[in-house]
Amino acid sequence: MTEPTKLFELGQIVAEEQDRQLAQLDTLAQVREQLAQRKPRRGGQRVWLALAASVAAALALLWWARSGANALRFEVAGRPGVSDAWMAAPEGGLPVRFSDGTTLHLASSAQARIADLDQKGARVILERGRAELAVVHRPGARWSVSAGPFEVKVTGTRFSVEWDAVQELFHLNMMEDRWR
Amino acid sequence: MQRQPLASGEPPRMGRVIPLFAPGSDEALVAGLRARDPGAQRTLFEQHGPYVQRVLARVLGVDTELPDLLHDVFIEAYEGIDRLSDPKALKGWLASIAVFTARACLRRRKRRSWLRFVGWDELPEPPSTGATGEMTLALSRVYAILNGMPEDERIAFALRYIDGMELTEVAEACGVSLATIKRKLSRAQELFQARAQREPVLQRWLGGET
């Protein structure tokens, strides 16, 4: 085997440049400290970080599956409804249907919004006008209607609420029982 | 403080005297390492850390994994010191661990290479700034070529031509015979020169006297 001298010359230049780069790094000090404290190397730390991130992601997924994913959904006049968005009923009223079968009907010119929507129910905030609610009874169901200073909590019933914010008049008309 | 007499029938307490490590020859250092003496472990790193770092850098280039790999080599040395039969061969033994670690790193990178969008040798060149810039460019092109070579040939080439190890040292570090390393080097030389032809910055180091 013959070895070209110029390859050694190239190698020497490469080695000198490499040594110059190594001198600018603090690799030796870093590893000296890790070895003295028997710290896991950065690669090991990355593995633990990845594991922690995976566990956090799994927990978040579990939480999402148990809460957000199972939360009730609703449609307003056949279109997907949005929590906390105000709804104003046109002439003839506005039908709202929840995924558990519960229905809300806002009479003409009534204004309301759906808040605190979860897997157990929701809170209907009635700003003004008349709302009729037919709540499907389920174990653990939690529904309420807020109107001015009043709040009606129900687990399964059919009733209507009317609130006149100007006159400060509140009407509750029960059609079926189960309320408090 | 008064010494308490042993109760009758109680066996005498046995202990082990461990002398404090005092730096000296490689034999003393290896004895200290075998006794798991922290002082000996520190001394090993102080004496051979720069050399092992250099061997890793020669094979792989200066990259971000260098601290991790250097750490791995010394942990392997601390834990595997009982496998070293001849304390005088300590330096060569460390070089062989470094080569083994570097080879494993290269194989791991190759396995993961399908995940990369940009190959190691396709990264843009750093800006050239005078003589040092030209050297930096030559360095990067040399490793771009080495990145495309088989691991064994790459390692042999780096240790022989870049680090300047003797043929016997290269053979020992790679754990092969002298004849085998000569064959590997011959093949590595051919591969390198063929690929370097396409690199203008390396032209002046090609061909010529042997």
Contacts between the chains, C-beta under 8 A, distances in Angstrom:
chain1	res1	chain2	res2	distance
A	1	B	182	5.0
A	1	B	185	6.3
A	1	B	186	4.7
A	1	B	189	7.9
A	2	B	210	4.4
A	3	B	160	7.8
A	3	B	161	8.0
A	3	B	185	7.6
A	3	B	189	7.2
A	3	B	210	6.7
A	4	B	189	7.4
A	4	B	193	7.8
A	4	B	207	7.5
A	4	B	208	6.4
A	4	B	209	7.2
A	4	B	210	5.1
A	5	B	208	7.0
A	5	B	209	5.3
A	5	B	210	6.7
A	6	B	204	7.9
A	6	B	205	4.7
A	6	B	206	6.8
A	6	B	207	7.2
A	6	B	208	4.7
A	6	B	209	7.3
A	7	B	161	5.0
A	7	B	189	6.9
A	7	B	192	7.5
A	7	B	193	7.9
A	7	B	205	6.8
A	8	B	161	6.0
A	8	B	164	7.2
A	9	B	205	6.1
A	10	B	138	7.2
A	10	B	142	7.1
A	10	B	161	7.2
A	10	B	202	7.0
A	10	B	205	3.8
A	11	B	160	7.9
A	11	B	161	3.7
A	11	B	162	4.2
A	11	B	163	7.7
A	11	B	164	6.7
A	12	B	164	7.1
A	13	B	135	6.1
A	13	B	138	6.3
A	14	B	138	6.6
A	14	B	139	5.2
A	14	B	142	5.2
A	14	B	162	5.2
A	15	B	58	7.1
A	15	B	162	5.2
A	15	B	163	6.6
A	15	B	164	7.1
A	16	B	135	7.5
A	17	B	132	7.7
A	17	B	135	4.3
A	17	B	136	6.2
A	17	B	138	7.3
A	17	B	139	4.7
A	18	B	57	5.6
A	18	B	58	7.2
A	18	B	61	7.5
A	18	B	62	5.9
A	18	B	139	6.4
A	18	B	162	7.6
A	19	B	54	7.5
A	20	B	132	7.9
A	21	B	62	4.7
A	22	B	53	6.6
A	22	B	54	7.2
A	22	B	57	5.9
A	22	B	62	6.1
A	25	B	62	7.3
A	25	B	66	7.5
A	27	B	53	6.1
A	27	B	66	5.5
A	27	B	67	5.0
A	27	B	70	6.3
A	28	B	49	5.3
A	28	B	50	6.5
A	28	B	53	6.4
A	28	B	70	7.8
A	30	B	67	5.1
A	31	B	45	7.5
A	31	B	49	7.0
A	31	B	67	5.4
A	31	B	70	4.8
A	31	B	71	5.0
A	31	B	74	7.2
A	32	B	45	6.1
A	32	B	46	8.0
A	32	B	49	7.1
A	34	B	67	7.8
A	34	B	71	5.5
A	35	B	41	7.1
A	35	B	42	7.9
A	35	B	45	6.0
A	35	B	71	6.7
A	35	B	74	5.8
A	35	B	75	7.5
A	36	B	42	7.1
A	41	B	67	7.2
A	41	B	68	4.7
A	41	B	71	4.4
A	41	B	72	6.9
A	42	B	67	6.8
A	42	B	68	5.7
A	43	B	65	7.9
A	43	B	68	4.7
